[in-house]
Amino acid sequence: MRSYRYFHLDVFTDRLFGGNQLAVFVDARGLASDTMRAIAKEMNFSETTFVLPAPPQSGAMCQVRIFTPDLELPMAGHPTIGTTFALARAGVINPGDERVVLGLGVGPTPVSLAWRHNELVFAWMTQLPPTFGPPIADLAGAAAMLRLPPAAVTGTGLPVQAVSSGVPFLFVPLTSRRAVDNAVLDVDAFDAFREAAGIDELSLFIFSKEPGLDKATVYSRCFAPHLGISEDAATGGASGPLGAYLVHHNVVPGDRAGNMVSLQGVKMGRPSHIHMAVGVAGSVVVSVRVGGESVVAGEGVLYLQV
């Protein structure tokens, strides 16, 4: 019998029972891909990560594989931030280190670190520069797949558009926070909408720029049914391209592009604060970072028969 230690974290929050849950296996040597996938299904969080030695030539301190309950992802935000916090708790990252590089499926990924009294308190991951798909004309169809009236989308004056910083997401702006909360994804209508628009399978991210007392830049939700995730409490992989979308479409001016927050997961009872920082040269987005806090909720040992 083999045993594998793991940490359970709440990511993009500073308190227990908020944010997005994550399991991190800090030494996954000896686990086959199929076993990792089975473990992720057993943990049943939106993602589970497995830390392995990195190839010497990669420039990364370790390799991180990310699994949803159904499949492996090339990158994701809350697993990257949460894994960094788990490695700090496990002593793999030294207190005071300002930067580490994690090997993800998209390549070496820099993560900047902030400490307080030798405790990691914040981490920023660098994501790939964004790529934008063409705006999708069927705004009424976008509203219908969310079971909302057309005005909930058309009233924003913003496009429905796919954007990627490593993993593509379809962004649908909504007029109000109430509309975000009231949205119910019709998966069949979503599939028909994607097919008509000629876009590949991807996840759906909805948001409103309506201000609230929390002072978040946007209020958001994410649905990823094709990844085995009906709704995600915090989606860092979407938050980078979301920040790029907001800046690209002048929702956020360039002088505020380095200080944006997406408030996600409220409808699920797991509020998450995802920080976004976008670098701009003229009118072009040249850098994307996503950051946040994490709380270690617990740790355990998984036993496998060999």
Buried (B, 14 or more C-beta within 10 A) or exposed (E): EEEBBBBBBBBBBBEEEBBBBBBBBBBBEEBEEEBBBBBBBEBEBBBBBBBBBBEEEBEBBBBBBBBBBBEBBEBBBBBBBBBBBBBBBBEBBEEEBEEBBBBBBBBBBBBBBEBEEEEBBBBBBBBBBBEBBEEBEBBBBBBBBBEBBEEBBBBBEBBBBBBBBBBBBBBBBBBBBEBBEBBEBBEEBBBBBBEEBEBEEBBBBBBBBBEEEEEBBBBBBBBBBBBBBEBBBBBBBBBBBBBBBBBBBEBBEBEEBBEBBBBBBBBBEBBBBBBBBBBBEEEEBEBBBBBBBBBBBEBEEBEEEE
